[in-house]
Amino acid sequence: MLKDPEASNRSQAAKMLGVWGGPENSRLLLDALKDSEFGVRWTALDALKAIRDPKTAKGLMEYVLARSDDRHKAIEALVAIGPAAEDAVISGLNHPDVFVRMDLCNALKVIGTSKSIPALRGFGRRPPGLDVMAAQQALMQIGARTGR
């Protein structure tokens, strides 16, 4: 049904996989992120958020870096995965868009561990901006969680 000609059927299929599916359906849902209909993409992102498959972190991060219109929902899915998505999130911190960097720092504020600290400290060498403030906040939250 994820390949059905009708967008509403594709959306319903993604929704069902989010409820009854599991990691075995993750690849299908990542493929659904290529759909031309935003409703299908958003439902697939919601399903990936519900499934929380760490193996999707890299694909979700690639999607974040490629699609600014759906970025926030994709980051929600990464945050739902938790610390297992940390490496993928760190990999995007050098993105040229300040808002992408800010959103990724905000994700690390929630899921980051001591592994994120060196990358976030690197923001101290950047000119002041929203991303730098988000990195500082993430460092404080991670420090509170890890005692560092």
N, C-alpha and C positions, 0 to 999 in steps of 0.2 A: 504493500500500500504506500510505502514511501516513494514509489515511482509512479503513482497514479497520476493521470492527467489533471485531475481536479485538486487544486491547492488545499481545499478544506479536508479532503481525504488524506492527503500527505500530512497535514497538521495533526489530524486525529491519530494517525499511525504513530507519529512521534510522541504524542501525548500518551498513548497507550504504552509505548516502550518505556516512558518515564515512570509509569506506575507499575507495570508488570515485567518490564525487561530488567536486564542486568548487564554486567560488563561485556557479556557476549554480544550485545547489541551496540556497543559503543562505536564501532567502525561505521555501522550504518548511519548512526546519528551524526557522526563527524562528516560523513558524505552529504548528509542533508543540509549541512551548513553552506553548501554550494547552490542551494535552491534559489531561484530568482524571486520568490515570494518571501517578504520579511516575516510574515506570520509563521511560515514553515520553519524558517531559521530560528525564530525566537522560541517556538515550541520545542525544537530540537535542543536548543541551549538549555531550556528548562529541564528537559529530560536528562541531559548530560549532568546538570546540576544535581538532579535527584539520584542518579546512578553513582556519582562520585568515584569514577574509575580513574585511578592515578595514571593509567596508560594513555588517557586522553589529554593529559596536561600539555604535552608538546604541541599536539594538533590545535588545542584551544589557544595556546599562546601564539601560534602562527596566525590563527584567525584574528586575534586581538590586534596584531601588528598589521594585518592586511585590511581590516574593515572597521573604520572608525564609527560607523553608524550602529553597529551591534556590540561595540566594545564593552559596554558596561555589563550586559548580560553574560558575555563570555567571561569576564573577570569574576562575576558572581559564581559561575561554574568552577573556576579555578579556586576561588576561596572555599567553596563547598568541599573540594577535594582535600583541602588543608595543607599541612606541611609537605605532603608528598608532591605538591605542585610547586614548591618553592624554587627548585632549580629552573623550571620553565619560566617562572615569573622573573627571576634574577636575569635570565638570558635576554629579556627585553628592556632592561633598564637603560640601555644606550640608544634607545629609539630617538629619532630627531624631534619628535613632537613632545613638547613640554607637558601637554595634558595626558598623553599616554604614559609618560614617566611618572607623573603625579598619581595617576590611577593605579599603576603598578606598585608604587611605594605604599599607597593606601591598602592595597591587597596584602603586602608584606607586613603591614602594621598588624594585620589579623592573623596571618599564617606563618610569618617569618620566625626563624629560629636563629641561633648564633651564626649559622651559615650565611645569613643575609647581611650581617654586620659589616664586613669589609666593603661590599658593594654599596651599601647605604652610606658608609663613611666617605666614599668617593664623591658623593654629592657635595661635600664640604668644599671641594675645589671648583665648583660651578658658581656662576653668578647667582645672586639671590633670586628666587622665583618660587612659584607654587610647588614645583617638584622638589626643590631643596627643603621647603617647609614640611612637605609630606615625608621626605626622607628623615628629617629630624624627629618628627612625631613617631615614625615607625621605629627608629632607634630607641626612643624612650619606651615604647610599648614592649618591644622585644627585650630591652634591658629589664623591665619590670617582670616579665615572664621568666627570663633566664637567670636573673641576678647578675647580669653583666653590665 
